Amino acid sequence: MWKRLRAGSWIAGAALAAGLAAVLMSGCPFSRGRMGSIDQVAVVKYRRATDEDGKVVRLVGAVRNCGPLRSPRGEIVVTLYGRTGSLKGQNRVALRSLAADEEEHFAVAVTSHGKVHEVKIEVVEPGTVVGETEGATEDGEGSTDGALSAPPEEGG
């Protein structure tokens, strides 16, 4: 009887150790932090340059998670608009999940299909469709809908 009890407690101890190791390796579901929203990620700085031919617009900048919680993964979308609000080009880059107050640098090159009057930089959930001309008006002025807009470059 003593041998049977020792074998049972050894098996129970091994099972407990295996379960504890599994929880530590995967993270305890009760200790996981809540996830914030992609809306808490903001563009904090950027610089824009256009090549000599005006065919490629390059933006470099940084985004920051301004919220108290970790942000989900997202995308940084750069959209080019003409004077009347017509879509002239768009490109996007992936954005990893950011801890609270964490900053991430980005670089995006966009091929322009016409003269660029306005550039919008948006942080969105992966796969979100952006860049429709719904915010543009006849005179080319449109709402930014919370996106960061770059003013037109001088002389062009």
C-alpha positions as CSV (number, residue, x, y, z in Angstrom):
1,M,0.0,0.0,0.0
2,W,2.8,2.4,0.8
3,K,4.4,1.9,-2.7
4,R,1.0,2.5,-4.3
5,L,0.6,5.8,-2.4
6,R,4.1,7.0,-3.2
7,A,3.6,6.3,-6.9
8,G,0.3,8.1,-6.9
9,S,1.8,11.2,-5.3
10,W,4.7,11.1,-7.7
11,I,2.4,11.1,-10.6
12,A,0.2,13.9,-9.1
13,G,3.4,16.0,-8.5
14,A,4.6,15.5,-12.1
15,A,1.1,16.4,-13.4
16,L,1.1,19.6,-11.2
17,A,4.6,20.5,-12.4
18,A,3.7,20.0,-16.0
19,G,0.5,22.1,-15.6
20,L,2.4,24.9,-13.9
21,A,5.1,24.9,-16.6
22,A,2.4,25.1,-19.3
23,V,0.8,28.1,-17.6
24,L,4.1,29.9,-17.2
25,M,5.1,29.3,-20.8
26,S,1.7,30.4,-22.3
27,G,0.9,33.1,-19.7
28,C,-1.9,32.9,-17.2
29,P,-5.2,33.9,-18.7
30,F,-6.1,35.8,-15.5
31,S,-2.9,37.9,-15.5
32,R,-3.1,39.0,-19.2
33,G,-3.5,42.7,-19.6
34,R,-6.5,44.2,-21.3
35,M,-5.9,45.4,-24.9
36,G,-6.5,49.1,-25.8
37,S,-7.8,50.5,-29.0
38,I,-6.0,51.4,-32.2
39,D,-7.5,54.9,-31.7
40,Q,-5.0,55.5,-28.9
41,V,-2.0,55.4,-31.4
42,A,-1.2,58.8,-32.9
43,V,1.3,60.2,-35.4
44,V,3.6,62.3,-33.3
45,K,6.0,63.5,-35.9
46,Y,6.7,63.1,-39.6
47,R,8.7,64.5,-42.5
48,R,7.6,64.5,-46.1
49,A,9.8,64.6,-49.3
50,T,8.8,64.3,-53.0
51,D,11.3,63.2,-55.6
52,E,12.3,65.6,-58.4
53,D,9.8,64.1,-60.9
54,G,6.9,64.4,-58.4
55,K,6.2,60.7,-58.8
56,V,7.1,59.4,-55.4
57,V,6.2,60.9,-52.0
58,R,8.3,59.6,-49.1
59,L,7.2,60.0,-45.4
60,V,9.2,59.1,-42.4
61,G,7.9,59.6,-38.9
62,A,6.9,58.2,-35.6
63,V,3.7,57.0,-33.9
64,R,3.1,56.7,-30.2
65,N,0.7,54.7,-28.1
66,C,-0.8,57.6,-26.1
67,G,-3.2,55.3,-24.1
68,P,-2.7,53.5,-20.8
69,L,-3.1,50.0,-22.4
70,R,-1.2,48.0,-25.0
71,S,-2.4,48.8,-28.5
72,P,-3.4,46.1,-30.9
73,R,-1.5,45.6,-34.2
74,G,-2.4,48.0,-36.9
75,E,-1.4,49.7,-40.1
76,I,-0.1,53.1,-41.0
77,V,-1.8,54.3,-44.2
78,V,-0.6,57.2,-46.2
79,T,-3.0,58.6,-48.8
80,L,-2.3,61.2,-51.4
81,Y,-5.1,63.6,-52.7
82,G,-5.3,66.0,-55.6
83,R,-6.7,69.6,-55.3
84,T,-10.3,68.4,-55.9
85,G,-10.0,65.6,-53.4
86,S,-9.3,62.9,-56.0
87,L,-7.2,59.9,-54.8
88,K,-3.7,60.1,-56.3
89,G,-2.0,57.3,-54.4
90,Q,-1.9,55.2,-51.3
91,N,0.4,52.8,-49.4
92,R,0.5,51.2,-46.0
93,V,2.9,49.5,-43.6
94,A,2.3,47.2,-40.7
95,L,2.5,48.4,-37.2
96,R,3.2,46.0,-34.3
97,S,1.4,46.1,-31.0
98,L,2.8,49.0,-28.8
99,A,3.0,49.2,-25.0
100,A,1.6,52.2,-23.3
101,D,3.7,55.3,-24.1
102,E,5.9,53.3,-26.6
103,E,7.0,55.0,-29.8
104,E,7.7,53.3,-33.2
105,H,9.3,54.8,-36.3
106,F,8.0,54.3,-39.8
107,A,8.9,55.0,-43.4
108,V,6.4,54.9,-46.3
109,A,6.9,55.6,-50.0
110,V,3.8,56.2,-52.2
111,T,3.7,56.4,-56.0
112,S,1.8,59.5,-57.0
113,H,-0.6,59.4,-60.0
114,G,-0.9,63.2,-60.4
115,K,-0.1,66.4,-58.6
116,V,-0.5,66.0,-54.8
117,H,-2.3,68.7,-52.8
118,E,-2.8,66.9,-49.5
119,V,-1.4,63.9,-47.7
120,K,-3.2,62.0,-44.9
121,I,-1.6,59.7,-42.5
122,E,-3.9,57.4,-40.6
123,V,-3.4,54.6,-38.1
124,V,-6.0,51.9,-38.6
125,E,-6.9,48.3,-37.9
126,P,-5.3,45.8,-40.4
127,G,-7.3,45.6,-43.6
128,T,-9.4,48.8,-43.0
129,V,-10.4,50.5,-46.3
130,V,-9.3,54.1,-46.3
131,G,-8.8,56.8,-48.8
132,E,-12.2,57.3,-50.2
133,T,-12.9,60.8,-51.3
134,E,-15.9,61.2,-49.0
135,G,-14.3,64.1,-47.1
136,A,-13.4,66.2,-50.1
137,T,-15.3,69.2,-51.4
138,E,-15.3,71.0,-54.7
139,D,-12.5,73.4,-53.7
140,G,-10.2,70.5,-52.6
141,E,-10.7,71.2,-48.9
142,G,-11.7,68.1,-46.9
143,S,-12.1,67.0,-43.4
144,T,-9.2,65.0,-41.9
145,D,-11.5,62.8,-39.8
146,G,-8.9,62.6,-37.0
147,A,-6.1,61.8,-39.5
148,L,-3.0,63.9,-39.7
149,S,-2.8,66.0,-42.9
150,A,0.4,67.2,-44.3
151,P,0.2,70.7,-45.9
152,P,1.1,71.0,-49.6
153,E,4.8,71.5,-50.3
154,E,5.8,75.0,-51.4
155,G,6.4,75.5,-55.0
156,G,4.6,72.4,-56.1
